Amino acid sequence: MQKEILPKPENWDVVMLRMAMVIARMSKDPATKVGAVLVSPDRTRISVGYNGFPKQIPDRVEWWNNRDSESQTFSKYELVRHAEMNAITQAKTDLSGWTLYVTHHPCIDCAKNIVAEGIKRVVYSVEAGVVSMMINHDKIAYLFKIAKVEFEQIVIAHDGEKDSLTQ
Ligand SMILES: [Zn+2]
């Protein structure tokens, strides 16, 4: 007689995206909180990251609130490292074949680094255009295509967590 096996309670991709959303809450960015989770091919190891200044740089309100990179003082764009890059740095291991889950559509800069690391799949939730950054979806999708990186969007219900994504 066949033994009964319990069904999986939830889809893995959805769970990992939810984890990325929780990680995003750690971000100090007053405008956009982004979270990323890297998962190894056998799903036994993970690395997480969120958008923020390098840990050696103090989170001065003046810098976080300055969006003008032409000004004399630092702007947040000059100091922030994206969630994807922080998850990559944090992993400190060969990322060939890993999957990246990220709350927001990646930018071209992160995309090329994702390719260079050998990451093979990227799943995001919030589409380009929601954040103030210029993101060209077609170009980025093409980059991933020629590098043979699977790239997909999974829109998940935020059930009250929307504030953690786009404040
Ligand atoms: Zn980026």
Residues whose N, C-alpha, C, O or C-beta is under 5 A from the ligand:
A	BS01	ZN	H82 P106 C107 C110
